Amino acid sequence: MRDLEKFKSFGFPILVGFSRKSMINKVLNTKPENALNGTTILNTIALQKGANILRVHDVKEAKEVVKMSSYLKKVK
């Protein structure tokens, strides 16, 4: 995640997939079914750093992240 922007130099879309990953569960001390907030935060940061595609389990929530991120880019 720290160097995600560097992948933009290859000129291809960037796909990320954080949905319910064990690192989220470890940091938040939770179970995969309760990791939505952590997933949403990581998806938001990834979009801000140049990700183009999100691989997700929670489609509705991910669509809202994409919509908000797109909106914020327009109002900057």
C-alpha positions as CSV (number, residue, x, y, z in Angstrom):
1,M,0.0,0.0,0.0
2,R,2.8,2.3,0.9
3,D,4.2,2.3,-2.7
4,L,1.0,1.8,-4.7
5,E,1.5,5.0,-6.6
6,K,4.6,3.5,-8.2
7,F,2.6,0.9,-10.1
8,K,0.9,3.7,-12.1
9,S,4.2,4.1,-14.1
10,F,3.5,0.8,-15.8
11,G,0.4,2.3,-17.5
12,F,-2.0,-0.5,-16.6
13,P,-5.1,-0.5,-14.3
14,I,-4.3,-1.3,-10.7
15,L,-6.4,-3.9,-9.0
16,V,-6.4,-4.2,-5.2
17,G,-8.2,-6.7,-2.9
18,F,-8.4,-6.1,0.8
19,S,-11.8,-7.5,1.5
20,R,-11.8,-9.3,4.9
21,K,-8.1,-10.0,4.8
22,S,-6.4,-11.5,7.9
23,M,-4.3,-8.3,8.4
24,I,-7.5,-6.3,8.9
25,N,-8.7,-8.9,11.4
26,K,-5.4,-8.9,13.3
27,V,-5.2,-5.1,13.5
28,L,-8.9,-4.6,14.5
29,N,-9.0,-7.8,16.6
30,T,-12.1,-9.0,14.8
31,K,-13.5,-11.7,12.6
32,P,-13.8,-11.5,8.8
33,E,-17.5,-10.9,8.9
34,N,-16.9,-7.8,11.1
35,A,-14.0,-6.4,9.0
36,L,-16.1,-4.1,6.8
37,N,-14.8,-0.8,8.3
38,G,-11.2,-1.9,7.9
39,T,-11.8,-3.0,4.3
40,T,-13.6,0.3,3.5
41,I,-10.7,2.3,4.9
42,L,-8.1,0.4,2.9
43,N,-10.2,0.6,-0.3
44,T,-10.5,4.4,0.2
45,I,-6.8,4.9,0.6
46,A,-6.1,2.6,-2.4
47,L,-8.4,4.7,-4.6
48,Q,-6.7,7.9,-3.4
49,K,-3.3,6.3,-4.3
50,G,-4.4,5.4,-7.8
51,A,-6.1,2.0,-7.7
52,N,-8.6,1.6,-10.5
53,I,-10.3,-1.7,-9.6
54,L,-11.4,-3.0,-6.2
55,R,-11.9,-6.7,-5.6
56,V,-14.6,-6.9,-2.9
57,H,-17.1,-9.1,-1.1
58,D,-19.3,-6.1,-0.1
59,V,-20.4,-4.6,-3.4
60,K,-22.8,-2.0,-2.1
61,E,-20.3,-0.5,0.3
62,A,-17.5,-0.6,-2.2
63,K,-19.7,1.3,-4.8
64,E,-20.3,4.0,-2.2
65,V,-16.5,4.3,-1.6
66,V,-15.9,4.7,-5.3
67,K,-18.7,7.2,-5.6
68,M,-17.4,9.3,-2.6
69,S,-13.8,9.1,-3.8
70,S,-14.9,10.2,-7.3
71,Y,-16.8,13.1,-5.8
72,L,-13.9,14.2,-3.7
73,K,-11.6,14.3,-6.7
74,K,-14.0,16.6,-8.4
75,V,-14.3,19.1,-5.6
76,K,-10.5,19.5,-4.9
